Amino acid sequence: MASHTAPHNKKSGITPLSRNRDFQALWISRFLAGTGKESTEVAYPLLILAITHSATYAGAAGAVQFVAAMLMSVPGGMLADRFDRRKILIYCDISRAVLAGVFATLVITGHTHILVILALVIASSVCLGIGQPVALAGIKQLVHPSQLSTATAHNQVRFFATTVIGPPVGGSLFAVTRALPFVADAVVHVVSLALLLLIKKPMQATLNSGRRWRGMTDGFRIIARQPILRSMMIWITGCNMAFVHTGAFLAIIATAQSRGASASLTGFTLSLAGFMGLLSAFVAAPLLKRLRPSTIVLAAAWWAPTAGILLAITPGVLPLGIILGFHFALVPATNALLFGYVAALVPDDLQGRVIGAVLFLGLLAQPIGILGVGVIFDLAGPTWVFGTVAVVAALAALPTLSRHMRNLPNPDQVTSK
C-alpha cells in the first residue's frame, strides 16, 4: 500500500483526503463502529421491553449508556495523550466485538437477564467513551495542517450518517431475530479492527514528548485559558442544553400529540429535521472554505434563540420540523470549526485531554435539557418549552459577541503554542 504522504497534487504536494489511505481507513472504521453503536442503542431497549415489559428498565439502559460514555471521555482523552492511539482503538474494537458476540450468544441461548444486559451495556459504553477522544485526537497527525478544517467537517458527515442509518438498521435486524443486531455489531467491529490495522502513519507526534503528564483536568484548564475554545464551549454547552437532539425531538413529539397529529406525520416531521442535518454535513467543508468562521458561528448562535421563538409561535406540526431542521443544518459546520480549533491550537500531546473535556462538557448539559423539556411541557405546555429554549439559547450565545469571536481566524491558519 502506498504511503499517504506520497504527493498526488503536483502543485502543492499535499495528498487529497480522498486519497489519504490512513485517514480514510480511520474514517470508515469509525463510521462502521458508530453505525453499530446506533443500531444497538435501538436494539437494547427493544430487547429489554420484550423480556421485562418495563419501560423503566429500557430507560435505565439508555441512561447508563449515556453516563458511562460521558464519564469515560475524560480518562479516554488522558489515555490518548499517554499511549499509542491506534493500539487503544484496536483494543476497544476487540473488546466491543467480544462483548457483542457474548451478548448475541446469551440472547440465542435465552440466558438474558436485566442485570447482565446492563453490565454488558456499561462495558461497551466504557470502550466507546475511551475510543471517541482517541480517534479525534489522532486526526491531526494523519492529515496536512491545511486540511484540518476539511477533515473535521468529514467527521460530521460520519456522525450524522450513523445517526440516520443506525436506528432503522437496528430495528429491522431485531425484527428478523433478537440476536441479529448484536451479531451484526460484532461483525462491524471486526471489520473496523481490520481497517485500523491498515493505518501506517503514527497517530501521535510522539509517545514521550517531555511535557509533564499531570492528569485528567489538563483539558479543562486549557479550554478555560484559551479565549476561542472557552467562548465556543460556553456557547455550545448552553446551546446543547437548549437544543439537545433527544430533547428537541421529545418537545416536537409532545407538541404534535397535543395538536392531534398522527404518528406518521410526527415521524415524518422528525425525519425531515434529521435529514436536513445530514444534508448540511455534506456541504460543511465547502462552507468552511467560502464563509468566514465568525459568520458561521454568529449565524448558528443567534439562529438558535430565533428558532425557539418561531417554534413557540408557529402553528401546525410539519413547520416545526423545518424550523428545527434549519438549526440542525448549522451544527455540522460549527462542530467542524470547534474540533478544527482544538486540532490547530492544542499541542499534540494534549489533544486527547482537551477533546475528552470538550466531549464531556458537550454531553454534560444534555440530560438537563432533556429533563427540562419534559418537566416544563407537563407543567405549562409547548409554548413555554420553546420560549424557555429561546431564552437559554440567547444567554448561551452572548459569548459569541466578544471581539475575538467576531474576528475568528481560520483554524488552518492558527498554530499551537
N, C-alpha and C positions, 0 to 999 in steps of 0.2 A: 504494500500500500504506500502510495506517495505521501510524503510529509505535507501537512497543510501549510507549511512555510514556503513551499515552492511557489514562486510568483506566477500567477495566472493573468494578472493585469500588467501589461507591458509598460504602461505609463507610470504607475505608482509602485509596482512590485508587491502590492497587497492582494492576498488571496480573498476573493469574494466569499461571503459567508456560505453561499450555496455550494461552494467547492471546498470549504473548510471541513475536512472529514472528522476532525476531533470535535469541533463544535456541533456538527450535525449528529454525530454519534451520541453526544451528551443530550442534545435536544430531543431526539427520537426516544432515547432511553427514558428521559423524564416524562415525555408525553405518554408512553406506554404505562409507566408507573402511576402517573396521575389518572389515567383512564381507569386503571384497575382500582385505584382508591375511590374514585367517584362511583363506580359501579357497585362496589361492596358497601358503600355508605347507604345505598338503597336496599341492597340485599340483606344487610344485618337487621334492620327494623322489620322487614317483611318476614324474615325467619322467626324473629322473636314474637311477632304478633301471631304467626301461625302456631308456635309452640305454646306460648303462655296466654295469648289473647289479652295481653296487657299493654296498653299504650304507654303506661308509666315506665315499664321495663324498656320498651323501644326508645322512649325519650332518654332514658338513662344511658343507653348505649351511645346515642348521638352526643350526649353531654361529655361522657368520659373520653370519646374520641377527640373532641374539640379541646378539652382541657389538657389531655396528655400531649397532643401535638404542640399546643401553645407553650406549655411549661418546658418542653424539651427543645424548643427552638433556641433558647439561650445557651444551655450546655452544648447543643449541637454546633452553634457558632464558635464556641470555645474550642471544641474538638477540631473544627475546620482549620483553625489557626495553629494547631499544635501537631496534627498528624496528617498523613498522606490523604488528601481529599478523595482521590479516586478509590483508594482502598476502603475508606469509610463507606462510600456509596455502594461498593461491591458487597461489603459485609451487610449493609442494610437491605440490599436486594435479596441476598441469600436468606437472611432472616425472614423477610416478608414472604418469600416464596415458600419457605418451610412452614411458616405459620399458616399460610393459606392452604397448603397441602394437608396439614394436620386437621385444620378445621373442616375441609371438604371430606376427609375420611370420617371424622366424627359425625358429620351430617349424614353421610351414606349409611353408616352403621347404626344410626339412631341413638348415639350417646351424647347428644347435646343437652346442656343444662345452662340455665341463665348465668350462673357464676363462671362456667367455663367460657361461655360466649364473651362475657365482659372482660375476662382475663386475656383472651386472645385479641380482643379489640384494643385493649390498652397496650399490649405488647407490640402490635402492628403500628399503632399510633405513635409509640415511642420511636420506632425506627423512622417513621415518616417525619416526625418533628426534628430528629437529628439530621436527616438527609436533606431537608429543604435548604437550610442556610449553607450547607456544604456545597450543594450543586450550584447555587447562585454565586457563592464566593469563587468558584473555580472558573467562571466565565472570563474574568479579567485576564487570565493567563492564556486562554485559548484563542483570543481574537486580537486584532491590531487595535491600539488605543483609539484610532479614529472610527472604529466600528462599535464602540461600547453602546452608544445610544441605539443603534440598529439591532444589536444583539439582544439588548434588554427588551426592545419592542417585540422581537420574535418570541420571546418568552411569554408575552401577553397573549399572543395567538395560541400558544400551547395551553395556557391556563384556561382561557375561555372555551377553547375547543374541547378540553376534557370535561368541563362542567356541562357542556351541551351534549356530548356524546355518551359520557359515562352513565348517567342515571337511566336513560332508556335501555341501554345495553344490559345493565344490571337487572332491571325489571323484566326484560324479555328473557334473559337466561334463567332467572328464577322461575318464570312461568313454565319453562321446559322441565326443569327439575331443581330442587332446592340447593343441591350441591354445586350446580354448574357455574354460578358466578364465582365461587371460591376456587374451583378448578381453573377457570379462565384467569383469575387473578394470579395464581401460582405460575401459570404458563407465561403471562406477560412479564412477570418479574424475572423469569429465567431468560427470556429474550432481552429484557433490559440489561441484565447482567452481562450477556454476551456482547452487547453494544459497548458497555463500559470497558470491557477488555480490549476493545479496538482503539481506545484513546491512547495515543502515544506520547503526546506532549504533557509534561508535568502540569498539574492543575494548581500549583502554587509556585511562587518565585523560589522559595527555599523553606526547608523544614526548620532550620535553626538560624534565624536572621540576627540573633543577638539582642533583639528587643526583649526587655524584661516581661515575662509572661505572668501577669498579675492574677487575672481571674475573669469571671463571667460578667462583672459590672463594667468592664472597659468600654464595651459597645455603647452603653447608655451615657457614659461620660463623654465620649467623643461626639455623640449626637448633641448633647447639651452644649458643647463648646463650639460646634461648627454652625455658623448662622444659617446657612442654606438648609442643612439637614434638620436643625432644630425647628425652624419655621415650617418646613414641609411636614414634619412628623406631628407637630401640634395641630396643623390643619387636617392632615389625613386621619389622625386618631379621632378627632372630633367629628369629621365627616363620616367615618366608619360607624360611629355611634348613631348618627342620624340616618344614614343610608346603607346600613349593613344589608347585604344581599338577602339573607333569610328574613330579616325584619321587614324590609321593604315589600317582599313577596307576601309576608303574613298580613301586612296592612292592606295590600291590594285584595287579597283573598277575603279578608273580613269585610272590607268595604263592598266588594262585589256581592257577597252573600247578603249583606244588609240592604242592597239595592235590588235583590231578587234575580241576579244574573244566574244563568245556567252554569253548570260545571264546565261545559265545553267552551263557553265564552270566557270564563275565568282562566282556563288553561291556555287558550289562545292568547289572551292578554299577557300572561306571564311569559309565554314563549316568544312573543313579539319583543318584549323588553330584553330578554336574554339574547335573542338573535341580533338585535341592534348592537349589543355589546360585542358579540363575536365578529360581526362585520367590521366594526371600527377597529378591532385588534389587527386586522389585515392592512389597514391604512395607517396604523400608528407610526411605523417607520417613515413613510413619506411625509407625514405631518411634522415629525420632528425635524426633518430636513428643510421644510418650507416655512415653518412658523417659528417665531421667537419663543423660547421656553417660557418667558413671562406671559406671553399671550395665552399659551395653553393653560398655565397654572391659574391665571386670573379667570379665564373662561370657565374652567372646571369648578373653581372655588365658589364663584358667585352664581353659577347656574344652579347649584345645589339648593340654596335658600329660595331662589326663584321657582325651582321645580316644586319645592314644598308648598309654596303659596298656590301655584297652579293646581297641584293635586288637591288642595283643600277646597278650591272654589269650582273645579271642573265637574260637571255632571256626567252621568254615564259610567261605563266601565272601560271600554276599549281605549278611549283617550288617555286614561291613566297609564296604560301600558306604554303608549307612545311617549308620554312625558318622562316616565321612569327610564324608558329606553334611551332617550337623549342623555340622561345622566350616566347610564352605563356606557354610552358611547364615548364619553370623555375619560373614562377610567383607564383604558389601556395606555394612552399616551402619557398620562400623568404618572402612572406606575412605572412606565419605562424611564421617564425622567428621573424619578426618585432613585431607582436602582442604578441608573447611569451616573448620577452624582455620587452615590456610595462607591461605585467602582472607580470613579475618577479621583475623588477627594480622599479616600481612605487607603493607607498603605496596605499591601497585600497581606502582610502578617496580622492585620487587624480586621480584614474583610469579614471573616466569619462571625466575629463577635458583634460587629456593627449590624450585619444583616440579621443575625439572631435577635438583636434588640429591636430592629425595625419590624420583624415578623411578630415578635411578642407584643409590642405596642399596638400594632395594627389589629391583632386579634383580641387584645385585652378589652377594647371598648365594645366589641360586637355583642357579647352576652347582655351587656347593659342595654344596648339598643333594642335587642330582640325582646327582652323582658319589658322594657318601657313601652314598646308598641302595644303589647298585649294588655298591660295594665291600663294605659290611657284609653285604649279603644273600649275596654269594658266599662270604664268609668264615664267617658264623655263622648265616644264616637269618633268617626273618621276625621271630621273637620279639626278637632283638637289634636289628633295624632299628627296630621300633616302640618298643622300650624306649629306644633312643638318641633317637628323635624326642621321646619324653616328657621326657627329661632336658633336651634342648636347648630345648624349648618352655617348660619350667618356669623355666630360667635366664633366658630372654628375657622372661618375664612378671614378673620381680621388680621392674622399674621401675614397674609399674602399682600397686604397693603404697605408693608415696610419697604424701605428704599432698596435693599438688596434683593427682595423678592420681585420688585418691579423692574429690576435690571439684571435678570439672571443670565449668566453666560451659558453657552452650550456645554453640556457635560464633556464632549470630546475636546474641548479647548481648555479645560482646567486639569491640574495635576495635583497629586497628593503631596503632602509635605513630609 
